[in-house]
Amino acid sequence: MYPPNRPQVAVFPDLLGEEGAAAALDLKCRGRGELRRRGSEAAAGENPGGGAGASREWGRNIARTRRGRGSRGRSSEHKMRWSMLLNREALEDAHISRASGVTDAHVLRRKGRLKEQDGLIEFIISLHSTHSPIQVMEKMERWIKEHSEDPMRSTLSRLIPSVGRFYTPLPLVRAFHEYDEFASLSRRRYVPPNFAEIRHVINIAQVHAIAEKLALVTFDADGTIYSDGHHIERDNKMIAHIIKLMQRGIHVAILTAAGYPGDPTKFEDRFSGLLSAFEELELASRVTRYFHVMGGECNYLLRVNNKYRLEFVPDDMWKSKDMLEWSEEGIEELLDEAQGALQSASARLNLPVHFVRKPRAVGVIPKVSTIYEVLEEMALTVQVHLVESKLPFCAFNGGSDVFVDVGNKSIGLGALMKYLGKKPYETLHVGDRFTVSGNDSAARSRCAVLWVANPEETGFFARLLHNDIRLAQLTLYIE
């Protein structure tokens, strides 16, 4: 067993300001017992080796890392950079809340074990039983480069058969050093990085890798740019980020499972705060043309007209040949099969549900409170039942419901990228559900991704992305 942890809430006045420091101090005083309990759970659950020997090896690896870190000058430089990034008032004319660091549960946080499933991240965690953190990142950066060049015969393809494609290099060593400046991973002696921390490092590396060539960003909706069950209201901080991307000439699309055939007003209700901002700022059509909404995973595409309203893009302008050939009979057959599987699973799990049937989707909403694991079971049951389906589909756990859509985000992204003329290495998808039952996982087959836990994390990485884009453009200007 690891020695008991005594986690503390760090208070950084230079990052938080007076109000933030006071709030953190208050959290420290009120939540000491809860933090101690969570720290003990983390110590018991995150040990990759499972014993005292692994703990001692972890300590020795950390010591080696410290000796090889280099001068304090680089450390101070990175710390100043992150301090500036976290302190900045974002996007010139829009206020954005500050991120206090990894201890701020509202910015970078864990999602829960069942929501943390990924072969690559779990493999990286396992390497920490025999390697120091920096050794792990050096090795993974090298292996990812090798995999990008020859995915069929790469080391990663042998060690992680489920690993997918990488569309850009990932500067993991650089990202680790930057994250380490405020997360202090290398200073921990007994507790290796957890799933969320590795996810954060990979996200930072991905932002650095794609910022200079970025041409299209797609966002999941619920849980990514606004909380589950909510809409984009006028005070949503992502509005400023989205507009700034569009003003930079970068296409932005929101990919949502919600689908309302023939009724753009229902889509407008979901994104009313964003559309209102477009109108109040009197954005020119040369800017608003960079915004789209894709609904029903891949079934509907909308654009902004000159009255700042959403309108459908005709199917024959953007859908692939295969999508246009989906027959209504085939769609009804798929949805009937899915509904039967959902009905059977809900009966087996003794869960009363309300069924929702749409032209391109079917789903269930529990009538009583339930837990995430029950919904996960239902989603996986449908996936297995429909494994021989002739049409592509997406059966996913939405966190408070389970839905099955015709098509998926991989198909939608592929069609959108072709419609806009964008390549995988210049496209980025941001979402919160990349597990086996998540509807964002299909996007990995099309482009680079960022895996976030909540809208606050999305804002954090959006600030980093804007900062990298600005620096890249400044460098080009100087050259």
C-alpha atoms as one frame of an Amber mdcrd trajectory, in Angstrom:
protein
   0.000   0.000   0.000   1.048   3.583  -0.578   1.648   5.772   2.471  -1.486
   7.779   3.310  -1.875  10.975   1.310  -2.432  14.377   2.833  -3.683  16.399
  -0.125  -3.831  20.138   0.257  -5.637  22.848  -1.667  -2.847  25.038  -2.942
  -3.528  28.762  -2.826  -1.744  30.765  -5.524  -2.571  34.483  -5.193  -0.745
  35.223  -8.430  -3.024  32.859 -10.318  -6.281  33.334  -8.462  -6.362  36.957
  -7.402  -7.641  37.967  -3.977 -11.168  36.598  -4.434  -9.960  33.303  -5.847
  -7.390  32.878  -3.083 -10.045  33.517  -0.442 -12.368  31.005  -2.066  -9.639
  28.388  -2.267  -8.699  28.965   1.366 -12.339  28.568   2.343 -12.522  25.342
   0.333  -9.388  24.140   2.080 -10.883  24.729   5.514 -14.307  23.257   4.772
 -13.260  20.330   2.601 -10.206  18.947   4.389 -11.929  15.692   5.338 -13.331
  15.112   1.870  -9.989  15.812   0.231  -8.242  13.387   2.572 -10.770  10.690
   1.697 -10.336  11.279  -2.041  -6.576  11.308  -1.721  -6.630   7.956   0.062
  -8.874   6.504  -2.629  -6.539   7.798  -5.333  -3.535   6.326  -3.555  -5.244
   2.947  -3.293  -6.677   2.930  -6.821  -3.963   4.437  -9.008  -0.983   2.233
  -8.024   0.080   0.601 -11.298   2.314  -1.933  -9.581   0.042  -2.691  -6.647
   2.689  -2.997  -3.917   5.480  -1.467  -1.873   8.085  -2.512  -4.412   6.313
  -0.516  -7.096   6.149   2.429  -4.691   9.884   2.340  -4.098  10.544   2.021
  -7.839   8.203   4.981  -8.434  10.225   7.020  -5.944  13.517   6.112  -7.614
  12.121   7.018 -11.041  10.992  10.397  -9.751  14.451  11.039  -8.346  16.001
  10.271 -11.729  13.535  12.636 -13.383  14.451  15.445 -11.009  18.159  15.045
 -11.679  17.496  15.301 -15.431  15.139  18.231 -15.408  17.716  20.894 -16.239
  18.033  24.426 -14.988  15.494  26.349 -12.950  15.449  28.988 -15.675  13.326
  26.820 -17.934  11.060  26.002 -14.980  10.467  29.678 -14.210   9.805  30.431
 -17.865   7.153  27.722 -18.158   5.555  28.722 -14.860   5.321  32.346 -15.977
   3.800  31.273 -19.296   1.118  29.171 -17.644   0.461  31.847 -15.052  -0.132
  34.348 -17.847  -2.332  31.895 -19.719  -4.466  31.114 -16.684  -4.722  34.760
 -15.659  -5.526  36.239 -19.037  -8.785  37.926 -19.698  -9.641  35.961 -22.761
 -10.326  37.103 -26.254  -9.605  40.812 -26.049 -13.151  42.107 -25.436 -14.781
  39.215 -23.562 -14.331  38.258 -19.920 -13.376  34.658 -19.183 -13.019  33.108
 -15.748  -9.547  32.188 -14.594  -8.249  28.674 -14.078  -6.488  28.224 -10.779
  -4.700  25.029 -11.741  -5.190  21.300 -11.562  -6.645  21.507  -8.042  -9.587
  23.542  -9.311 -12.311  20.908  -9.609 -14.268  23.162 -11.951 -11.542  23.271
 -14.602  -9.494  20.083 -14.855 -11.010  17.135 -13.061 -11.688  13.413 -13.189
 -14.844  12.030 -14.730 -15.285   8.764 -12.765 -13.861   5.330 -13.459 -16.506
   4.053 -15.876 -16.174   7.232 -17.914 -12.392   6.782 -18.083 -11.812   3.956
 -20.534  -9.058   4.208 -23.123  -6.435   1.660 -24.119  -3.726   4.225 -24.898
  -4.097   6.173 -21.648  -4.278   3.009 -19.551  -1.098   1.753 -21.234   0.685
   5.039 -20.499  -0.343   4.763 -16.856   0.991   1.202 -16.675   4.428   2.315
 -17.934   4.852   4.408 -14.779   5.407   1.243 -12.743   8.825   0.867 -14.394
   9.577   4.321 -15.821   9.747   7.877 -14.566   7.126  10.270 -16.002   9.558
  11.959 -18.355  10.856   8.585 -19.563   7.276   7.553 -20.300   6.600  10.699
 -22.322   9.857  10.421 -24.252   9.111   6.835 -25.166   5.484   7.502 -26.101
   6.400  10.512 -28.235   8.874   8.357 -30.137   6.421   5.468 -30.538   3.619
   7.750 -31.749   5.920   9.195 -34.408   6.837   5.665 -35.488   3.158   4.642
 -35.550   2.237   7.640 -37.705   4.843   6.623 -40.256   4.024   2.892 -40.327
   0.856   1.997 -38.367   0.777  -1.615 -39.526   4.208  -2.551 -38.148   4.615
  -0.067 -35.312   5.471  -0.847 -31.715   2.197   0.688 -30.553   0.111  -1.497
 -32.852   1.644  -4.559 -31.186   1.352  -3.270 -27.621  -2.109  -1.655 -28.022
  -4.020  -3.445 -30.814  -6.942  -1.039 -30.407  -4.840   2.095 -30.956  -6.103
   4.230 -33.795  -4.482   6.794 -36.055  -2.551   9.900 -35.107  -3.037  12.805
 -37.489  -0.336  15.046 -36.019   2.831  14.518 -33.979   2.279  14.817 -30.223
   4.947  16.818 -28.341   4.289  14.953 -25.087   7.589  15.891 -23.424   6.924
  19.603 -23.878   3.319  19.191 -22.740   4.386  17.224 -19.667   6.892  19.888
 -18.580   4.250  22.605 -18.939   1.567  20.659 -17.090   4.063  19.627 -14.426
   4.725  23.271 -13.564   1.310  23.622 -11.941   0.327  19.963 -11.360   3.662
  18.872  -9.794   3.444  15.337 -11.159   7.198  14.785 -11.076   7.359  15.851
  -7.433   5.042  13.092  -6.269   6.893  10.153  -4.734   4.198   7.554  -4.224
   1.234   8.307  -6.474   1.705   8.102 -10.246  -0.359  10.188 -12.692  -4.005
   9.172 -12.926  -6.199   8.842 -15.993  -7.357  12.459 -16.023  -3.821  13.826
 -15.662  -2.535  11.787 -18.615  -5.573  12.919 -20.597  -4.724  16.543 -19.797
  -1.107  16.109 -20.952  -2.233  14.518 -24.219  -4.731  17.350 -24.765  -2.042
  19.997 -24.243   0.258  18.187 -26.683  -2.540  17.965 -29.245  -3.304  21.681
 -28.989   0.358  22.564 -29.528   0.570  20.193 -32.497  -2.473  21.390 -34.427
  -2.755  25.105 -33.614  -0.640  26.395 -36.506  -2.547  24.487 -39.218  -6.001
  24.434 -37.642  -8.796  25.069 -40.149 -11.858  23.348 -38.653 -12.927  22.821
 -35.025 -15.987  20.771 -34.171 -17.527  20.694 -30.709 -19.850  18.233 -29.098
 -22.725  20.085 -27.413 -23.968  18.642 -24.090 -21.176  18.324 -21.554 -18.658
  20.054 -23.826 -19.793  23.619 -24.529 -22.659  23.640 -22.034 -23.789  21.419
 -19.168 -25.920  18.348 -19.862 -29.542  19.282 -20.417 -28.823  22.977 -20.883
 -28.511  25.264 -23.920 -26.107  28.008 -24.982 -27.331  31.008 -23.042 -26.108
  34.572 -23.507 -23.614  34.288 -20.644 -21.918  31.143 -21.956 -18.168  31.775
 -22.005 -17.671  29.577 -25.066 -19.435  32.194 -27.209 -16.363  34.410 -27.175
 -14.066  31.516 -28.060 -16.239  30.427 -30.978 -16.531  33.929 -32.422 -12.803
  34.517 -32.115 -12.076  31.296 -34.010 -14.462  32.370 -36.765 -12.846  35.805
 -36.956  -9.510  34.060 -37.438 -10.942  32.280 -40.490 -11.328  28.921 -38.753
 -14.503  26.947 -39.399 -16.502  26.017 -36.291 -19.249  23.398 -36.181 -21.309
  22.037 -33.320 -21.991  18.316 -33.678 -24.970  17.265 -31.593 -27.075  14.140
 -31.285 -30.198  16.301 -31.142 -32.146  16.103 -34.361 -35.179  18.095 -35.497
 -35.980  17.340 -39.134 -37.509  20.254 -40.996 -37.544  22.544 -37.964 -34.480
  24.817 -37.659 -36.153  26.843 -34.875 -35.604  24.000 -32.406 -31.890  24.071
 -33.201 -31.996  27.849 -32.751 -33.476  27.390 -29.271 -30.453  25.293 -28.285
 -27.959  27.873 -29.535 -29.947  31.068 -28.979 -27.237  32.801 -26.939 -24.662
  32.281 -29.680 -26.959  33.443 -32.470 -27.929  36.504 -30.422 -24.250  37.363
 -30.041 -23.789  37.084 -33.811 -26.632  39.548 -34.320 -25.660  41.998 -31.575
 -22.093  42.137 -32.872 -23.437  42.508 -36.422 -21.038  39.902 -37.682 -20.622
  40.054 -41.433 -21.550  37.091 -43.599 -17.845  36.597 -44.332 -17.552  35.648
 -40.623 -20.836  33.801 -40.012 -20.191  31.569 -43.016 -17.599  29.847 -40.847
 -20.283  28.457 -38.518 -22.383  25.284 -38.941 -24.502  22.973 -36.826 -24.714
  19.242 -37.543 -27.662  17.504 -35.882 -28.715  13.894 -35.407 -25.009  12.889
 -35.333 -24.776  13.244 -39.125 -28.289  13.639 -40.522 -28.828  17.415 -40.679
 -26.509  20.311 -41.528 -27.440  23.930 -40.851 -25.800  27.278 -41.624 -26.411
  30.915 -40.631 -28.316  33.139 -43.066 -28.090  36.932 -43.399 -30.796  37.375
 -40.727 -28.719  35.420 -38.185 -31.143  32.508 -38.315 -30.302  28.866 -38.952
 -31.311  27.215 -42.194 -30.800  23.692 -43.522 -28.105  23.054 -46.111 -29.664
  20.957 -48.930 -28.689  17.287 -48.524 -27.299  16.958 -52.036 -24.785  19.726
 -51.315 -22.997  17.968 -48.450 -24.083  14.355 -47.925 -21.975  11.536 -49.322
 -23.296   9.145 -51.940 -23.669   6.387 -49.350 -25.675   8.640 -47.028 -28.038
   9.648 -49.826 -28.656   5.967 -50.573 -29.958   5.124 -47.100 -33.521   3.920
 -47.690 -36.456   4.761 -45.450 -37.243   1.041 -45.209 -33.714   0.315 -43.995
 -33.869   3.156 -41.486 -37.199   1.942 -40.061 -35.850  -1.599 -39.777 -32.773
  -0.390 -37.866 -34.843   1.746 -35.479 -37.334  -1.089 -34.878 -34.467  -3.431
 -33.976 -32.938  -0.809 -31.702 -36.234  -0.125 -29.957 -36.754  -3.828 -29.349
 -33.278  -4.137 -27.841 -33.880  -1.113 -25.589 -37.223  -2.514 -24.461 -35.684
  -5.895 -23.656 -32.754  -4.348 -21.775 -34.951  -2.024 -19.710 -37.177  -4.952
 -18.710 -34.175  -7.070 -17.730 -32.783  -4.240 -15.614 -36.172  -3.422 -14.044
 -35.952   0.162 -15.265 -39.202   1.903 -16.277 -38.499   4.138 -19.263 -40.185
   6.557 -21.612 -39.546   5.855 -25.307 -38.758   8.641 -27.776 -39.035   7.853
 -31.488 -37.834  10.247 -34.199 -37.367   9.836 -37.979 -33.637   9.080 -37.549
 -33.348   8.077 -33.872 -34.931   6.161 -31.024 -34.132   6.387 -27.332 -35.241
   5.898 -23.765 -35.444   8.307 -20.836 -35.682   6.672 -17.385 -38.872   7.452
 -15.465 -37.064   7.007 -12.152 -33.595   7.845 -10.913 -30.930   5.387 -11.978
 -27.148   5.103 -12.102 -24.657   5.519 -14.928 -23.825   1.802 -14.970 -27.416
   0.838 -15.816 -27.454   3.189 -18.793 -24.058   1.851 -19.848 -25.438  -1.686
 -19.805 -28.345  -0.658 -22.000 -26.128   1.112 -24.544 -23.758  -1.842 -24.819
 -26.701  -4.248 -25.115 -27.973  -2.359 -28.158 -24.487  -2.209 -29.697 -24.170
  -5.983 -29.472 -27.695  -6.549 -30.771 -27.141  -4.354 -33.833 -23.634  -5.558
 -34.646 -24.768  -6.986 -38.013 -26.821  -3.948 -39.011 -26.601  -2.998 -42.688
 -26.745   0.694 -41.835 -24.235   2.535 -39.640 -25.562   3.578 -36.244 -24.552
   5.081 -32.922 -25.908   3.590 -29.678 -24.657   5.712 -26.810 -25.042   6.437
 -23.125 -25.949  10.098 -22.838 -25.524  10.208 -19.069 -29.251  10.633 -18.389
 -30.665   8.668 -21.346 -29.738   6.112 -24.001 -30.251   6.842 -27.691 -29.642
   5.112 -31.006 -29.085   7.295 -34.065 -28.820   6.399 -37.708 -25.204   7.123
 -38.671 -22.508   8.490 -36.359 -20.088  11.382 -35.934 -17.414   9.728 -38.049
 -19.756   9.795 -41.039 -20.881  13.318 -40.229 -17.343  14.615 -39.811 -16.248
  12.979 -43.038 -19.080  14.617 -44.966 -18.495  18.005 -43.321 -14.745  17.911
 -43.978 -15.339  17.092 -47.638 -17.990  19.835 -47.912 -15.600  22.425 -46.438
 -12.491  21.016 -48.138 -10.553  20.305 -44.929  -7.974  17.601 -44.175  -7.647
  15.390 -41.062  -4.387  17.034 -39.935  -6.082  20.464 -39.836  -9.295  19.345
 -38.121  -9.947  19.012 -34.385 -12.963  17.514 -32.611 -13.646  18.371 -28.964
 -15.954  16.113 -26.959 -16.610  14.535 -23.589 -17.633  10.964 -24.470 -14.840
   8.908 -26.005 -15.516   5.625 -24.185 -16.909   2.521 -25.878 -20.457   3.765
 -25.233 -19.760   7.407 -26.084 -20.899   9.112 -29.280 -17.636  11.078 -29.689
 -15.418   8.011 -30.050 -16.289   7.594 -33.748 -14.693  10.993 -34.469 -11.251
   9.505 -33.817 -11.346   7.794 -37.182 -11.507  11.188 -38.931  -9.319  13.718
 -37.142  -7.429  14.724 -34.012  -9.474  14.989 -30.815  -9.519  16.652 -27.400
 -11.186  14.700 -24.596 -12.672  17.056 -22.016 -14.674  16.434 -18.842 -16.881
  19.534 -18.770 -17.416  22.958 -20.381 -14.877  24.540 -18.017 -12.180  22.233
 -19.340 -13.225  23.095 -22.881 -12.707  26.765 -22.043  -9.301  26.016 -20.531
  -8.038  24.291 -23.668  -9.701  26.895 -25.900  -7.618  29.583 -24.175  -4.500
  27.522 -24.763  -5.482  27.025 -28.403  -6.010  30.750 -28.982  -2.680  31.501
 -27.338  -0.877  29.014 -29.596  -2.608  30.344 -32.723  -1.664  33.896 -31.792
   1.971  32.901 -31.227   2.076  30.986 -34.526   0.701  33.962 -36.436   3.113
  36.305 -34.660   6.035  34.080 -35.603   4.929  34.059 -39.244   4.593  37.842
 -39.175   8.090  38.294 -37.751   9.606  35.909 -40.295
